[in-house]
Amino acid sequence: MSYGDPNNPYGPPPSGQQPPAPGYGYPQQQPQPQQGYGYPAAPPVGAYAGPPAPTSMPGTVSTARVLLWIIVGLQVLGVALFAFSAATVEAAKNDATLQDEPAFQQLADYSSGMLWGLTAFALAWGVFALVLAVKFNSGGNGVRITTLIFGIITAILGLYPFILVGLVHTVLAILIAVFVGNAAGSAWFNRPRY
């Protein structure tokens, strides 16, 4: 191997040619990386990562879960009251001494079948709230959306048919919908699960 070969990349530069000094005649540019053939280069690690996923349940989401547990407790109370009312109305309709009582007549206007239906609805709604509260740790975005819908429907039901006892449900349901629907709730339910 001889250094005299002009095509030798390892040899000394040909005599008489000096590389240009920086700043004289050639603009200084950063060398551009050569793109090879095939697949493009992968982006740097963390280039597209958003904010880090939460590792513990945010406070507002935890509060929404506690509010769901409160609704479960209120539903159990409602089931007991509806069942007691239905059983009392059924038993009292056969009692002749209560037929002339005006307070009983107001209660007797409700059919026992309707009261048992309200009992079943209160029980089903309580079980639904229970399932949602249990799913907060492991549930995904579907649990979040279902909880939002649950909160909205509960707030509406608390306003119209059950005004007296429904006011507490309405306030709790609005808070649940707000706490689950905010950015912290979205980050919690959309976090990656490995």
Secondary structure by P-SEA (a helix, b strand, c coil): ccccccccccccccccccccccccccccccccccccccccccccccccccccccccccaaaaaaaaaaaaaaaaaaaaaaaaaaaaaaaaaacccccccccaaaaaaacccaaaaaaaaaaaaaaaaaaaaaaaacccccaaaaaaaaaaaaaaaaaacccccccaaaaaaaaaaaaaaaacaaaaaaaacccc
